[in-house]
Amino acid sequence: MDFTGHSGWLIGYIIGLVVVLAVVALVVPILVLAARIGTQAGTILEDLKKAETNTAGLNGLNETIASALAIIAGLKRGRTRLGG
C-alpha cells in the first residue's frame, strides 16, 4: 500500500494495531485464569460432596447429647438417693 500523503492513516492503523494487541495481551491471561478457576471449582465441589457424606452422621449428634444428658441426670439422682 502506498501511504504517500496519507501519513495520518498509517499512524491510525499502527495505533489501532497496538491497541488490539494490548487488549489481546490483557484478555488472554484473564481467560486462562478463568479456565483454571473453573477446573478448581469442579474439584472443590467434589470434595465438598465427600465432606457432606463423611459428616452426615453428625446430624443425630443433638439427639445423642440429649440422651447423654438424661443419663447423667439419672445417675446424679441415683447417687443422691443412695447418699453419695
N, C-alpha and C positions, 0 to 999 in steps of 0.2 A: 504494500500500500504506500502511496505517496502522500505524505502529510505536509508537503511544502505549502506554506501559507496557512496551515491549519494546526499550528502547534498547540493550540488550546484543546483540540480534540485528542491529540496524542497524550497530553498531560491528564486529561479527563479519563482516558482509557487506562492509563497507568495507575492513577489514583483508585479507580474502580476495581482494578485487579488486586491492588494492595488491600483494599477494604474486604474484598471477597476472601482472599487468602487469610486475613486476620480473623474473620468470622469463622472460617473453617477450622483454623488453628485453635480457636476457643471452644467451639461446639464439639469437636471430636472427643477431647478428653472428658467432657461432661457426659457424652453418650456412653463412653467406655465405663465410667464410674457408675452410671445408672444401670448398665447391664450387670456389673459386678454386685451392686446392691440388690438387684432382683434375684440373682443366684443365691446370695447370702440370706435373703428373706425366705426363700424356699427352705433352706436348711434350718433356719431358726424356727419356722413353722412346724417342721417335722419334729424337732427337738421339744417344742412346747407340747405337742400332742403326746409324745412319750412321757413328759413330766406329768401331764394330766392323768395318764394311765397309771403311772407309778404312785401318784398321791391320791388316787381315788379312795383308798382305804381310810384316809383321814376324814372322810365325810361323816363317819359314825363316831368320831372322837368325842363329840359333846355328849353323846349318849353313854359312852364308856366312862367319861369323867363323872357324869351324874350318878351312874351306878356305883362307882368307886366312892364317891362322897356319901352315898346312902349306906354303903357297907361300913365305912369309917364311923359314921354317926351311930350305927347299930352297935359296933364294937365299943364305942365310948359309953353308950348306955349300959351295955352289959358289964363293963368294967366298974362303972359307978354302982350298979346294983350289987355287984359282988364285993363292994367295999374297997376297990382298988384305985 
